[in-house]
Amino acid sequence: MNPTYILLFVFLGIPALLFGGQYLFARRLRTKKEEVLATDFSATWDAILHQNVPLVTKLPKRFRERLETNIKLFLAEVSFEGQGGVEITDEIRVTVAAQACLLTVGRENKRYPRLNNIIIYPSAFTDSPRSPNFDPDNPTYRLGESWTTGTVILAWDSAKRGAVNIHDGHNVTLHEFAHQLDQEDGVADGVPIFEHRSAFAAWADVFTREYDIQVKKATKGHRSVLDHYGATNYAEFFAVATEAFFEKPKQLKRKRPEVYKILKNYYRLDPITW
């Protein structure tokens, strides 16, 4: 045992020993972060962004630099797991990470504190036995899932297609990571965590009213800039609205200006200007 630890144990007892271990662990984390930040954003990763995630290439310079930093940290902290024969490659990791980090790039130092791992299937998948929604008697095919326990699951063909097409308002990766932001407090209710308590009242007012509008449109089969799936519940409304905010900003602002305004304030981004 390290002599320093022996002295701590003898004179101060186990609490000091534990504190010493926590200190060293935190120091190792800081060192790892510093090492990650010191590395360059590789040309290979940059090429993947241009080919697969054209939306992020439109970011203003100050956000693009922050995005690259966040991607490096994201990939150093989050594990990827392939299922159904999927081999995890840089293309998969960078394509997913870039879109996840796009949702947080407007708020400096904002991360996904609950996120642990990302599971990638080749295409649509049935509920995993580990899923909170698992029902062995009624399997459901999905393109993506987000769990409050810190797991995101994606169908790679849909994730890549959604990343490449930036104008259709359908992006399963943005959708599932919006759920992760929503679930940061442990509940999927369409209400993410706000830095200022005063923002909650405005969010509740706008989203309650706009969700009711969406339900009426979906019930009557009326066209909407937001996918009708957003009428399922408040959590899905937030995720669907996020997809439209980034991929159909002009249409969203014109058709649902209150939704656009409140998402602009939350994400601290204005995609129209890109």
C-alpha positions in Angstrom: 0.0 0.0 0.0 1.1 3.5 -0.7 2.8 5.0 2.4 0.6 8.1 2.1 -2.5 5.9 2.3 -1.1 4.1 5.4 -0.5 7.4 7.2 -4.0 8.6 6.2 -5.5 5.3 7.5 -3.5 5.4 10.8 -4.1 9.1 11.7 -7.4 9.9 10.1 -9.1 6.6 9.6 -11.0 5.1 6.7 -12.9 8.3 5.7 -9.6 10.0 4.8 -8.6 6.9 2.9 -11.7 7.0 0.9 -11.4 10.7 0.3 -7.9 10.1 -1.0 -9.2 7.5 -3.5 -11.9 9.9 -4.7 -9.3 12.6 -5.2 -7.1 10.4 -7.3 -10.1 9.2 -9.3 -11.2 12.8 -10.0 -7.6 13.7 -10.9 -7.4 10.8 -13.4 -10.6 12.0 -15.0 -9.2 15.5 -15.4 -6.0 14.1 -16.9 -8.0 12.0 -19.4 -10.1 15.0 -20.4 -7.0 17.1 -20.9 -5.5 14.4 -23.1 -8.6 14.1 -25.2 -8.8 17.9 -25.7 -5.2 18.0 -26.7 -5.8 15.7 -29.6 -6.6 17.1 -33.1 -10.0 16.5 -34.7 -8.9 14.1 -37.4 -9.3 14.6 -41.1 -11.1 11.3 -41.3 -13.7 12.4 -38.8 -14.1 15.7 -40.6 -14.7 13.9 -43.9 -17.4 11.8 -42.2 -19.1 14.9 -41.0 -19.2 16.4 -44.5 -20.4 13.2 -46.1 -22.9 12.0 -43.4 -23.9 15.0 -41.3 -24.1 18.0 -43.6 -26.3 19.8 -41.1 -23.4 20.4 -38.7 -21.2 21.8 -41.5 -23.6 24.7 -41.7 -22.9 25.8 -38.1 -21.3 29.2 -37.5 -17.6 28.9 -36.8 -17.8 29.4 -33.0 -20.3 26.6 -32.7 -18.4 24.3 -35.1 -15.2 24.5 -33.0 -17.2 23.8 -29.8 -19.0 20.9 -31.6 -15.7 19.2 -32.5 -14.5 19.5 -28.9 -17.8 18.0 -27.6 -17.6 15.2 -30.2 -14.1 14.2 -28.9 -15.3 14.2 -25.3 -18.5 12.3 -26.2 -16.6 9.5 -28.0 -14.1 9.3 -25.1 -16.9 8.9 -22.5 -19.7 6.9 -24.2 -19.4 3.3 -25.3 -20.9 1.8 -28.5 -22.1 -1.7 -28.9 -23.1 -3.4 -32.2 -25.9 -5.9 -32.4 -27.2 -8.0 -35.3 -23.8 -8.2 -37.0 -23.0 -4.5 -36.8 -19.3 -3.7 -36.5 -18.8 -0.3 -34.8 -16.7 1.9 -37.0 -15.6 5.5 -36.9 -18.4 6.3 -39.4 -21.0 5.1 -37.0 -19.5 6.7 -33.9 -18.8 10.1 -35.4 -22.2 10.3 -37.3 -24.1 9.6 -34.1 -21.9 11.7 -31.8 -22.1 14.7 -34.1 -25.9 14.8 -34.0 -26.1 14.1 -30.3 -23.6 17.0 -29.6 -25.5 19.3 -32.0 -28.4 19.4 -29.5 -26.0 20.6 -26.7 -23.6 22.8 -28.7 -25.5 26.0 -28.0 -25.1 25.6 -24.2 -21.4 25.5 -23.3 -20.4 22.5 -21.1 -23.9 20.9 -21.5 -23.5 17.1 -21.6 -25.6 14.0 -21.2 -24.9 13.0 -17.6 -27.1 9.9 -17.6 -25.8 8.5 -21.0 -23.6 5.4 -20.7 -23.9 3.5 -23.9 -25.3 3.4 -27.4 -26.5 0.2 -29.1 -26.5 0.0 -32.9 -28.7 -2.4 -34.9 -28.4 -2.7 -38.7 -32.1 -1.8 -39.2 -35.4 -1.8 -37.4 -35.3 -4.0 -34.2 -37.7 -5.5 -31.7 -37.7 -4.4 -28.1 -34.8 -5.7 -26.2 -35.5 -7.8 -23.1 -33.6 -5.1 -21.2 -36.0 -2.4 -22.4 -38.5 -0.9 -20.0 -41.1 -1.4 -22.8 -40.3 -5.1 -23.4 -43.4 -7.2 -23.9 -42.6 -10.8 -25.1 -46.1 -11.4 -26.1 -46.3 -8.2 -28.3 -43.0 -7.4 -29.9 -42.7 -4.0 -31.5 -40.3 -3.0 -34.2 -38.5 0.3 -33.6 -36.0 2.6 -35.3 -34.8 4.0 -32.0 -35.2 4.0 -28.2 -34.0 6.1 -25.3 -33.9 4.7 -21.8 -33.9 6.7 -18.5 -31.1 4.3 -17.4 -28.7 5.9 -19.9 -29.0 3.8 -23.1 -29.8 4.9 -26.6 -30.6 2.3 -29.3 -30.6 3.2 -33.0 -31.2 1.4 -36.3 -28.1 2.4 -38.3 -29.8 2.5 -41.7 -32.4 5.0 -40.4 -29.8 6.9 -38.4 -27.6 7.4 -41.4 -30.5 8.2 -43.8 -31.8 10.8 -41.3 -28.4 12.4 -41.0 -27.8 12.8 -44.7 -31.3 14.1 -45.5 -31.5 17.4 -43.6 -34.8 18.7 -45.0 -37.4 16.1 -44.4 -37.9 16.7 -40.6 -37.3 13.1 -39.8 -34.1 12.3 -37.8 -34.2 9.3 -35.4 -30.9 10.3 -33.8 -32.0 13.9 -33.0 -35.3 12.4 -31.8 -33.8 9.9 -29.3 -31.2 12.3 -27.9 -34.0 14.9 -27.4 -35.5 12.1 -25.2 -32.2 11.8 -23.4 -32.4 15.6 -22.6 -36.0 15.1 -21.5 -35.1 12.1 -19.3 -32.2 13.9 -17.5 -34.4 14.2 -14.4 -35.4 10.5 -14.7 -38.8 11.2 -16.2 -39.9 11.2 -19.8 -42.5 14.0 -19.7 -41.5 16.5 -22.4 -40.0 18.8 -19.8 -36.1 19.0 -19.8 -34.1 20.6 -17.1 -33.7 24.4 -17.3 -30.9 26.5 -15.9 -33.4 29.0 -14.6 -36.6 28.1 -12.9 -38.5 30.9 -14.5 -38.2 29.2 -17.9 -40.3 26.3 -16.7 -43.6 28.3 -16.6 -43.1 29.6 -20.2 -42.2 26.1 -21.4 -45.3 24.6 -19.8 -47.6 27.3 -21.2 -46.3 27.0 -24.7 -46.0 23.2 -24.9 -49.4 22.5 -23.3 -51.1 24.8 -25.8 -49.2 23.6 -28.8 -49.5 19.9 -27.9 -53.3 20.3 -27.8 -53.1 21.9 -31.3 -51.1 18.9 -32.5 -53.5 16.4 -31.0 -56.4 18.1 -32.9 -54.5 18.2 -36.1 -53.6 14.5 -35.8 -57.1 13.5 -34.9 -58.6 15.3 -37.8 -55.8 14.1 -40.2 -54.8 17.7 -41.0 -51.4 18.4 -42.4 -48.8 19.7 -40.0 -45.1 20.8 -40.1 -44.8 18.4 -37.1 -45.1 14.7 -37.5 -48.4 13.4 -36.1 -46.4 11.0 -33.9 -45.8 14.1 -31.8 -49.5 13.9 -30.7 -48.7 10.6 -28.8 -47.7 12.4 -25.5 -45.7 15.4 -24.3 -42.3 13.5 -24.5 -42.9 12.6 -28.2 -44.1 16.1 -28.9 -40.8 17.5 -27.7 -38.7 15.0 -29.7 -40.7 15.5 -32.9 -40.5 19.3 -32.5 -36.8 19.0 -32.0 -36.5 17.2 -35.4 -38.4 19.9 -37.1 -36.5 22.7 -35.4 -33.2 21.5 -36.8 -34.4 20.2 -40.2 -37.4 22.5 -41.0 -36.6 25.7 -39.2 -38.2 28.1 -41.7 -41.4 26.1 -41.9 -41.6 25.6 -38.2 -41.2 29.3 -37.5 -43.8 30.2 -40.1 -46.4 27.5 -39.0 -45.7 27.2 -35.3 -43.8 30.3 -34.3 -44.3 29.8 -30.5 -42.7 26.3 -30.7 -39.8 27.6 -32.7 -39.2 30.5 -30.3 -39.2 28.4 -27.2 -36.9 25.8 -28.7 -34.6 28.5 -29.9 -34.4 29.8 -26.3 -33.8 26.3 -25.0 -31.2 25.1 -27.4 -29.7 28.6 -27.7 -29.4 28.1 -31.5 -31.1 29.7 -34.5 -30.9 27.2 -37.4 -32.6 29.6 -39.8 -29.5 31.8 -39.7 -27.3 28.9 -40.9 
